[in-house]
């Protein structure tokens, strides 16, 4: 009987040893996982992914832009005709809206908004694919005087990328 107690006691010690070892291993893995997670949250890759998600959300919720590139261009010109440079700037891609809000206000202040509208009303589609359309107009010397780049975004709306 004494031998059986020692064998049983030995097995209990072995089981305790492996149990403690497994506990330490799981604790170590958990700690490493937390460290990796914290590192990832502070990484440039994580910030880039979050910024991209933010931009996609902003575009998805952006109501400005047409269902076609021509409609976007028409909305833009109509806003300019009303002298509403704030509204006109909303037809640009999000990261250029502030820049164009200021530029359109300067153009309006200089009194050349009418000339700009006339140039824009002369543009014709010059190149296109399913996600990007270029409109252009030429002057008397057949040199391109106006070039408008309109692109389709994640919400299906067309926005002016460059002018």
VEXFI-756386 format. One line per 4 residues: their letters; for each residue x, y, z of N, C-alpha, C, CB. Coordinates in Angstrom, 2 decimals, always signed. Glycine has a CB too. Layout:
residues N
A) X Y Z X Y Z X Y Z X Y Z ~ ...
***
This chain:
residues 163
XXXX) +0.81 -1.19 +0.00 +0.00 +0.00 +0.00 +0.85 +1.25 +0.00 -0.92 +0.00 +1.18 ~ +1.97 +1.21 +0.73 +2.82 +2.38 +0.81 +3.38 +2.75 -0.55 +3.95 +2.15 +1.78 ~ +3.66 +1.71 -1.40 +4.19 +1.98 -2.73 +3.15 +2.64 -3.63 +4.68 +0.70 -3.36 ~ +1.90 +2.24 -3.45 +0.84 +2.82 -4.28 +0.63 +4.28 -3.95 -0.47 +2.05 -4.09
XXXX) +0.76 +4.66 -2.66 +0.61 +6.07 -2.27 +1.73 +6.90 -2.86 +0.60 +6.21 -0.74 ~ +2.95 +6.32 -2.87 +4.07 +7.06 -3.45 +3.90 +7.23 -4.95 +5.40 +6.35 -3.15 ~ +3.42 +6.22 -5.62 +3.19 +6.31 -7.07 +2.07 +7.32 -7.34 +2.83 +4.91 -7.67 ~ +1.01 +7.25 -6.57 -0.10 +8.20 -6.72 +0.37 +9.61 -6.44 -1.27 +7.83 -5.78
XXXX) +1.19 +9.77 -5.39 +1.72 +11.08 -5.04 +2.64 +11.58 -6.14 +2.47 +11.02 -3.70 ~ +3.42 +10.67 -6.70 +4.33 +11.05 -7.77 +3.54 +11.52 -8.99 +5.26 +9.87 -8.15 ~ +2.47 +10.84 -9.34 +1.66 +11.23 -10.49 +0.98 +12.58 -10.25 +0.59 +10.16 -10.79 ~ +0.55 +12.79 -9.01 -0.05 +14.10 -8.67 +0.99 +15.20 -8.84 -0.61 +14.11 -7.22
XXXX) +2.23 +14.94 -8.42 +3.29 +15.93 -8.59 +3.60 +16.18 -10.07 +4.56 +15.48 -7.87 ~ +3.61 +15.11 -10.85 +3.86 +15.24 -12.29 +2.73 +16.06 -12.93 +3.96 +13.84 -12.96 ~ +1.49 +15.76 -12.55 +0.33 +16.48 -13.10 +0.40 +17.95 -12.67 -1.00 +15.83 -12.63 ~ +0.75 +18.21 -11.41 +0.88 +19.60 -10.95 +1.98 +20.32 -11.73 +1.19 +19.65 -9.43
XXXX) +3.11 +19.62 -11.93 +4.22 +20.21 -12.66 +3.79 +20.60 -14.09 +5.41 +19.23 -12.71 ~ +3.13 +19.66 -14.79 +2.65 +19.96 -16.15 +1.57 +21.02 -16.14 +2.13 +18.69 -16.82 ~ +0.71 +21.00 -15.14 -0.33 +22.02 -15.03 +0.27 +23.40 -14.85 -1.26 +21.71 -13.86 ~ +1.28 +23.51 -13.96 +1.95 +24.79 -13.75 +2.68 +25.20 -15.03 +2.95 +24.71 -12.55
XXXX) +3.33 +24.24 -15.68 +4.04 +24.52 -16.93 +3.08 +25.02 -18.01 +4.78 +23.27 -17.43 ~ +1.94 +24.35 -18.15 +0.94 +24.79 -19.12 +0.41 +26.18 -18.78 -0.22 +23.80 -19.19 ~ +0.19 +26.42 -17.49 -0.29 +27.74 -17.06 +0.72 +28.83 -17.41 -0.55 +27.75 -15.55 ~ +2.00 +28.55 -17.14 +3.06 +29.52 -17.47 +3.13 +29.72 -18.98 +4.44 +29.04 -16.92
XXXX) +3.01 +28.64 -19.75 +3.05 +28.74 -21.21 +1.88 +29.60 -21.72 +3.01 +27.33 -21.85 ~ +0.67 +29.34 -21.23 -0.49 +30.13 -21.66 -0.36 +31.59 -21.23 -1.79 +29.54 -21.08 ~ +0.15 +31.82 -20.06 +0.37 +33.19 -19.59 +1.39 +33.89 -20.49 +0.86 +33.20 -18.11 ~ +2.46 +33.19 -20.84 +3.48 +33.76 -21.72 +2.91 +34.05 -23.10 +4.67 +32.81 -21.85
XXXX) +2.14 +33.13 -23.66 +1.52 +33.34 -24.97 +0.53 +34.51 -24.93 +0.81 +32.07 -25.45 ~ -0.22 +34.58 -23.86 -1.17 +35.69 -23.70 -0.44 +37.02 -23.64 -2.01 +35.50 -22.43 ~ +0.66 +37.06 -22.88 +1.44 +38.29 -22.77 +2.02 +38.68 -24.13 +2.57 +38.12 -21.74 ~ +2.58 +37.71 -24.85 +3.12 +37.99 -26.18 +2.02 +38.48 -27.14 +3.80 +36.74 -26.76
XXXX) +0.84 +37.89 -27.04 -0.27 +38.33 -27.89 -0.66 +39.77 -27.58 -1.49 +37.41 -27.70 ~ -0.71 +40.13 -26.31 -1.05 +41.49 -25.93 +0.03 +42.46 -26.43 -1.20 +41.60 -24.39 ~ +1.28 +42.08 -26.27 +2.39 +42.94 -26.75 +2.29 +43.13 -28.26 +3.76 +42.31 -26.37 ~ +2.05 +42.04 -29.03 +1.90 +42.14 -30.48 +0.72 +43.03 -30.85 +1.73 +40.75 -31.10
XXXX) -0.38 +42.89 -30.14 -1.57 +43.70 -30.41 -1.29 +45.18 -30.18 -2.75 +43.24 -29.52 ~ -0.63 +45.49 -29.07 -0.30 +46.89 -28.76 +0.65 +47.45 -29.81 +0.32 +47.01 -27.35 ~ +1.65 +46.66 -30.19 +2.59 +47.10 -31.24 +1.86 +47.37 -32.55 +3.68 +46.05 -31.46 ~ +0.95 +46.46 -32.92 +0.20 +46.62 -34.16 -0.65 +47.89 -34.11 -0.69 +45.40 -34.41
XXXX) -1.31 +48.15 -32.98 -2.16 +49.34 -32.85 -1.35 +50.63 -33.00 -2.89 +49.34 -31.49 ~ -0.06 +50.58 -32.69 +0.80 +51.76 -32.79 +1.58 +51.80 -34.10 +1.76 +51.81 -31.62 ~ +1.40 +50.80 -34.96 +2.19 +50.69 -36.18 +1.66 +51.60 -37.29 +2.22 +49.25 -36.66 ~ +2.53 +51.98 -38.22 +2.09 +52.78 -39.37 +1.06 +52.03 -40.23 +3.30 +53.16 -40.24
XXXX) +1.19 +50.71 -40.29 +0.24 +49.91 -41.08 -1.17 +50.04 -40.50 +0.67 +48.43 -41.11 ~ -1.28 +49.95 -39.18 -2.58 +50.06 -38.53 -3.17 +51.45 -38.78 -2.45 +49.79 -37.01 ~ -2.35 +52.47 -38.62 -2.84 +53.84 -38.85 -3.29 +54.01 -40.30 -1.75 +54.87 -38.51 ~ -2.55 +53.42 -41.24 -2.92 +53.52 -42.66 -4.25 +52.82 -42.92 -1.82 +52.91 -43.55
XXXX) -4.44 +51.65 -42.33 -5.70 +50.93 -42.49 -6.85 +51.74 -41.91 -5.62 +49.54 -41.80 ~ -6.67 +52.30 -40.74 -7.71 +53.11 -40.10 -8.01 +54.36 -40.92 -7.28 +53.51 -38.67 ~ -6.99 +55.00 -41.46 -7.19 +56.20 -42.28 -7.96 +55.84 -43.55 -5.82 +56.85 -42.65 ~ -7.63 +54.70 -44.15 -8.33 +54.25 -45.34 -9.80 +53.96 -45.02 -7.66 +53.00 -45.93
XXXX) -10.05 +53.31 -43.90 -11.44 +53.05 -43.47 -12.20 +54.35 -43.26 -11.45 +52.21 -42.18 ~ -11.54 +55.34 -42.68 -12.16 +56.65 -42.44 -12.52 +57.32 -43.76 -11.22 +57.57 -41.61 ~ -11.58 +57.29 -44.71 -11.82 +57.90 -46.02 -12.96 +57.19 -46.74 -10.54 +57.86 -46.88 ~ -12.96 +55.86 -46.71 -14.04 +55.11 -47.35 -15.39 +55.47 -46.74 -13.79 +53.60 -47.23
XXXX) -15.42 +55.60 -45.42 -16.67 +55.97 -44.73 -17.11 +57.37 -45.14 -16.49 +55.90 -43.19 ~ -16.17 +58.31 -45.19 -16.50 +59.68 -45.60 -17.06 +59.71 -47.02 -15.27 +60.59 -45.50 ~ -16.44 +58.96 -47.94 -16.94 +58.92 -49.32 -18.30 +58.23 -49.37 -15.93 +58.19 -50.23 ~ -18.46 +57.16 -48.61 -19.74 +56.44 -48.62 -20.88 +57.34 -48.15 -19.66 +55.19 -47.74
XXXX) -20.59 +58.26 -47.22 -21.62 +59.14 -46.67 -21.72 +60.48 -47.40 -21.34 +59.38 -45.20 ~ -20.86 +60.72 -48.38 -20.83 +61.99 -49.11 -21.96 +62.03 -50.14 -19.45 +62.19 -49.80 ~ -22.93 +62.94 -49.98 -24.06 +62.99 -50.91 -23.78 +63.77 -52.19 -25.25 +63.58 -50.22 ~ -22.64 +64.47 -52.26 -22.37 +65.34 -53.40 -21.69 +64.60 -54.53 -21.52 +66.52 -52.97
XXXX) -22.12 +64.90 -55.73 -21.60 +64.25 -56.92 -22.76 +63.69 -57.71 -20.58 +63.14 -56.56 ~ -22.52 +63.48 -58.98 -23.59 +62.98 -59.84 -23.52 +61.48 -60.04 -23.54 +63.67 -61.17 ~ -24.57 +60.97 -60.64 -24.61 +59.55 -60.98 -23.78 +59.29 -62.24 -26.07 +59.08 -61.20 ~ -23.49 +60.37 -62.98 -22.64 +60.29 -64.17 -21.62 +61.42 -64.08 -23.49 +60.38 -65.51
XXXX) -20.52 +61.32 -64.81 -19.55 +62.42 -64.80 -20.15 +63.71 -65.35 -18.31 +62.03 -65.62 ~ -20.99 +63.58 -66.36 -21.63 +64.75 -66.95 -22.54 +65.45 -65.93 -22.44 +64.35 -68.20 ~ -23.24 +64.66 -65.14 -24.12 +65.24 -64.12 -23.30 +65.99 -63.06 -24.97 +64.14 -63.47 ~ -22.19 +65.43 -62.64 -21.32 +66.12 -61.68 -20.84 +67.44 -62.25 -20.12 +65.24 -61.30
XXXX) -20.40 +67.42 -63.49 -19.93 +68.65 -64.14 -21.06 +69.67 -64.21 -19.39 +68.35 -65.55 ~ -22.27 +69.22 -64.54 -23.42 +70.12 -64.62 -23.73 +70.72 -63.24 -24.65 +69.36 -65.17 ~ -23.74 +69.88 -62.19 -24.00 +70.38 -60.83 -22.96 +71.44 -60.44 -23.98 +69.20 -59.81 ~ -21.70 +71.16 -60.78 -20.61 +72.07 -60.45 -20.82 +73.43 -61.14 -19.26 +71.45 -60.87
XXXX) -21.10 +73.40 -62.43 -21.30 +74.64 -63.18 -22.54 +75.38 -62.68 -21.44 +74.34 -64.70 ~ -23.62 +74.66 -62.36 -24.82 +75.30 -61.82 -24.53 +76.02 -60.50 -25.94 +74.26 -61.61 ~ -23.74 +75.39 -59.65 -23.37 +76.03 -58.38 -22.55 +77.29 -58.64 -22.56 +75.05 -57.49 ~ -21.64 +77.23 -59.61 -20.84 +78.42 -59.96 -21.74 +79.54 -60.51 -19.76 +78.05 -60.99
XXXX) -22.72 +79.17 -61.34 -23.64 +80.17 -61.90 -24.39 +80.91 -60.79 -24.64 +79.50 -62.85 ~ -24.69 +80.20 -59.71 -25.37 +80.82 -58.57 -24.39 +81.59 -57.69 -26.08 +79.75 -57.74 ~ -23.10 +81.46 -57.99 -22.09 +82.12 -57.17 -21.81 +81.38 -55.87 -22.51 +83.54 -56.86 ~ -22.28 +80.14 -55.77 -22.13 +79.35 -54.54 -20.84 +78.52 -54.62 -23.37 +78.42 -54.32
XXXX) -19.73 +79.16 -54.29 -18.44 +78.47 -54.37 -18.30 +77.39 -53.28 -17.29 +79.48 -54.25 ~ -19.01 +77.57 -52.17 -19.00 +76.53 -51.11 -19.59 +75.23 -51.66 -19.82 +77.01 -49.85 ~ -20.75 +75.34 -52.29 -21.39 +74.16 -52.87 -20.54 +73.60 -54.01 -22.81 +74.50 -53.37 ~ -20.03 +74.45 -54.86 -19.23 +74.00 -56.00 -18.03 +73.17 -55.53 -18.75 +75.20 -56.83
XXXX) -17.39 +73.59 -54.45 -16.22 +72.87 -53.94 -16.57 +71.47 -53.46 -15.58 +73.66 -52.79 ~ -17.82 +71.23 -53.09 -18.24 +69.91 -52.60 -18.28 +68.86 -53.70 -19.61 +70.00 -51.94 ~ -18.19 +69.29 -54.95 -18.17 +68.33 -56.05 -16.76 +67.82 -56.35 -18.77 +68.96 -57.30 ~ -15.77 +68.33 -55.63 -14.41 +67.83 -55.74 -14.22 +66.64 -54.80 -13.38 +68.94 -55.42
XXXX) -13.19 +65.84 -55.08 -12.83 +64.76 -54.17 -12.57 +65.36 -52.79 -11.58 +63.96 -54.68 ~ -12.81 +64.59 -51.75 -12.78 +65.12 -50.39 -11.47 +65.80 -50.02 -13.04 +64.01 -49.43 ~ -10.35 +65.23 -50.41 -9.08 +65.81 -49.98 -8.71 +67.09 -50.74 -7.98 +64.79 -50.15 ~ -9.49 +67.47 -51.74 -9.21 +68.71 -52.47 -10.28 +69.78 -52.25 -9.08 +68.43 -53.96
XXXX) -11.30 +69.45 -51.46 -12.40 +70.40 -51.30 -11.97 +71.71 -50.65 -13.49 +69.77 -50.48 ~ -11.19 +71.65 -49.61 -10.77 +72.88 -48.92 -9.93 +73.76 -49.86 -9.96 +72.54 -47.64 ~ -9.01 +73.12 -50.55 -8.15 +73.85 -51.51 -9.00 +74.55 -52.58 -7.14 +72.87 -52.19 ~ -9.98 +73.83 -53.12 -10.83 +74.42 -54.16 -11.84 +75.41 -53.60 -11.54 +73.33 -54.92
XXXX) -12.26 +75.23 -52.38 -13.16 +76.20 -51.74 -12.46 +77.57 -51.71 -13.56 +75.74 -50.28 ~ -11.21 +77.55 -51.31 -10.42 +78.79 -51.26 -10.14 +79.33 -52.66 -9.10 +78.55 -50.53 ~ -9.77 +78.45 -53.58 -9.44 +78.89 -54.95 -10.68 +79.46 -55.64 -8.87 +77.71 -55.77 ~ -11.81 +78.82 -55.50 -13.03 +79.32 -56.13 -13.45 +80.66 -55.52 -14.16 +78.30 -55.99
XXXX) -13.25 +80.82 -54.23 -13.56 +82.11 -53.59 -12.66 +83.21 -54.16 -13.39 +82.02 -52.04 ~ -11.37 +82.89 -54.37 -10.45 +83.87 -54.97 -10.87 +84.22 -56.39 -9.01 +83.32 -54.96 ~ -11.25 +83.21 -57.16 -11.69 +83.44 -58.54 -12.94 +84.33 -58.54 -11.99 +82.09 -59.26 ~ -13.84 +84.07 -57.64 -15.06 +84.88 -57.52 -14.71 +86.32 -57.13 -16.04 +84.26 -56.48
XXXX) -13.82 +86.46 -56.16 -13.41 +87.80 -55.71 -12.74 +88.61 -56.82 -12.46 +87.69 -54.51 ~ -12.00 +87.92 -57.69 -11.34 +88.61 -58.81 -12.31 +88.92 -59.95 -10.18 +87.76 -59.34 ~ -13.53 +88.41 -59.85 -14.55 +88.68 -60.86 -14.38 +87.89 -62.15 -14.54 +90.12 -61.18 ~ -13.73 +86.73 -62.08 -13.52 +85.94 -63.30 -14.28 +84.60 -63.27 -12.04 +85.68 -63.50
XXXX) -15.26 +84.51 -62.39 -16.05 +83.29 -62.29 -16.83 +83.05 -63.59 -17.01 +83.37 -61.09 ~ -17.32 +84.12 -64.20 -18.05 +84.01 -65.46 -17.20 +83.42 -66.56 -18.56 +85.37 -65.89 ~ -15.95 +83.85 -66.65 -15.03 +83.29 -67.66 -14.79 +81.81 -67.42 -13.69 +84.05 -67.65 ~ -14.64 +81.47 -66.15 -14.43 +80.07 -65.80 -15.64 +79.23 -66.23 -14.17 +79.91 -64.28
XXXX) -16.84 +79.71 -65.97 -18.05 +78.98 -66.35 -18.13 +78.81 -67.87 -19.31 +79.70 -65.83 ~ -17.80 +79.86 -68.61 -17.82 +79.78 -70.07 -16.87 +78.70 -70.56 -17.46 +81.13 -70.70 ~ -15.66 +78.66 -69.99 -14.69 +77.62 -70.36 -15.24 +76.23 -70.04 -13.35 +77.84 -69.63 ~ -15.84 +76.09 -68.87 -16.36 +74.78 -68.47 -17.54 +74.35 -69.32 -16.78 +74.82 -67.01
XXXX) -18.33 +75.29 -69.80 -19.48 +74.95 -70.64 -19.04 +74.49 -72.03 -20.42 +76.14 -70.77 ~ -17.79 +74.75 -72.42 -17.27 +74.34 -73.72 -16.62 +72.95 -73.71 -16.26 +75.36 -74.20 ~ -16.42 +72.38 -72.54 -15.68 +71.11 -72.48 -16.47 +69.97 -73.10 -15.32 +70.77 -71.03 ~ -15.73 +69.05 -73.66 -16.28 +67.83 -74.26 -15.52 +66.64 -73.69 -16.18 +67.86 -75.84
XXXX) -16.21 +65.53 -73.62 -15.55 +64.31 -73.13 -14.41 +63.96 -74.08 -16.56 +63.11 -73.01 ~ -13.22 +63.76 -73.52 -12.07 +63.48 -74.38 -11.49 +62.08 -74.16 -11.00 +64.51 -74.15 ~ -11.65 +61.55 -72.97 -11.10 +60.22 -72.69 -11.88 +59.66 -71.51 -9.56 +60.27 -72.38 ~ -12.17 +58.35 -71.54 -12.94 +57.80 -70.42 -12.74 +56.30 -70.28 -14.41 +58.11 -70.58
XXXX) -12.99 +55.84 -69.07 -13.15 +54.42 -68.78 -14.22 +54.33 -67.69 -11.78 +53.74 -68.32 ~ -14.40 +53.17 -67.10 -15.50 +52.99 -66.15 -15.31 +53.73 -64.82 -15.69 +51.53 -65.87 ~ -14.10 +54.21 -64.53 -13.85 +54.89 -63.25 -13.30 +56.30 -63.38 -12.89 +54.08 -62.44 ~ -12.98 +56.73 -64.59 -12.38 +58.05 -64.77 -12.75 +58.61 -66.14 -10.84 +57.98 -64.61
XXXX) -13.11 +59.89 -66.14 -13.48 +60.57 -67.39 -12.77 +61.91 -67.43 -15.03 +60.74 -67.52 ~ -12.22 +62.24 -68.59 -11.58 +63.54 -68.79 -12.45 +64.35 -69.75 -10.12 +63.38 -69.35 ~ -12.64 +65.60 -69.40 -13.30 +66.56 -70.28 -12.26 +67.63 -70.59 -14.61 +67.18 -69.61 ~ -12.27 +68.11 -71.84 -11.30 +69.15 -72.19 -11.91 +70.13 -73.18 -10.02 +68.53 -72.77
XXXX) -11.30 +71.30 -73.21 -11.65 +72.34 -74.19 -10.35 +72.94 -74.69 -12.59 +73.45 -73.56 ~ -10.35 +73.33 -75.94 -9.15 +73.93 -76.53 -9.40 +75.39 -76.87 -8.70 +73.15 -77.79 ~ -8.33 +76.15 -76.95 -8.44 +77.56 -77.34 -8.32 +77.67 -78.86 -7.34 +78.43 -76.64 ~ -8.23 +78.89 -79.38 -8.17 +79.12 -80.82 -6.96 +78.45 -81.48 -8.13 +80.61 -81.10
XXXX) -5.88 +78.31 -80.73 -4.66 +77.68 -81.27 -4.70 +76.16 -81.11 -3.42 +78.24 -80.57 ~ -5.85 +75.62 -80.72 -6.05 +74.18 -80.51 -5.18 +73.62 -79.38 -5.75 +73.44 -81.79 ~ -4.87 +74.47 -78.42 -4.14 +74.05 -77.23 -5.18 +73.84 -76.12 -3.04 +75.11 -76.80 ~ -5.03 +72.77 -75.38 -5.98 +72.48 -74.30 -5.93 +73.61 -73.28 -5.67 +71.11 -73.63
XXXX) -7.07 +74.27 -73.09 -7.14 +75.38 -72.14 -7.82 +74.97 -70.84 -7.88 +76.56 -72.76 ~ -8.65 +73.92 -70.91 -9.35 +73.41 -69.72 -9.30 +71.89 -69.77 -10.84 +73.93 -69.66 ~ -8.95 +71.30 -68.63 -8.96 +69.85 -68.49 -9.60 +69.52 -67.15 -7.51 +69.25 -68.61 ~ -10.66 +68.71 -67.20 -11.37 +68.32 -65.98 -11.28 +66.81 -65.86 -12.87 +68.80 -66.01
XXXX) -10.81 +66.34 -64.71 -10.67 +64.92 -64.40 -11.75 +64.57 -63.38 -9.23 +64.58 -63.86 ~ -12.68 +63.70 -63.77 -13.78 +63.30 -62.88 -13.67 +61.79 -62.66 -15.18 +63.69 -63.48 ~ -13.74 +61.38 -61.38 -13.54 +59.98 -61.03 -14.72 +59.43 -60.24 -12.25 +59.81 -60.23 ~ -14.98 +58.14 -60.42 -16.05 +57.45 -59.70 -15.50 +56.94 -58.37 -16.64 +56.27 -60.54
XXXX) -16.26 +57.14 -57.30 -15.81 +56.74 -55.97 -16.66 +55.63 -55.39 -15.81 +57.93 -55.04 ~ -16.28 +55.15 -54.20 -16.88 +53.97 -53.60 -18.39 +54.05 -53.42 -16.24 +53.70 -52.29 ~ -18.93 +55.24 -53.31 -20.38 +55.38 -53.13 -21.11 +55.45 -54.48 -20.70 +56.63 -52.32 ~ -20.36 +55.31 -55.58 -20.96 +55.36 -56.90 -21.09 +56.76 -57.45 -22.30 +54.72 -56.86
XXXX) -20.76 +57.77 -56.65 -20.83 +59.16 -57.10 -19.56 +59.52 -57.85 -21.05 +60.12 -55.91 ~ -19.72 +60.41 -58.82 -18.59 +60.94 -59.57 -18.17 +62.25 -58.95 -18.94 +61.12 -61.06 ~ -16.86 +62.43 -58.73 -16.31 +63.62 -58.09 -15.20 +64.19 -58.98 -15.78 +63.30 -56.65 ~ -15.03 +65.50 -58.93 -13.96 +66.14 -59.69 -12.65 +65.92 -58.94 -14.24 +67.68 -59.90
XXX) -11.70 +65.30 -59.64 -10.39 +65.01 -59.03 -9.41 +66.14 -59.32 -9.83 +63.67 -59.54 ~ -9.56 +66.76 -60.48 -8.65 +67.83 -60.84 -9.29 +68.70 -61.90 -7.31 +67.27 -61.33 ~ -8.87 +69.98 -61.87 -9.39 +70.97 -62.80 -8.26 +71.91 -63.19 -10.58 +71.76 -62.19
***
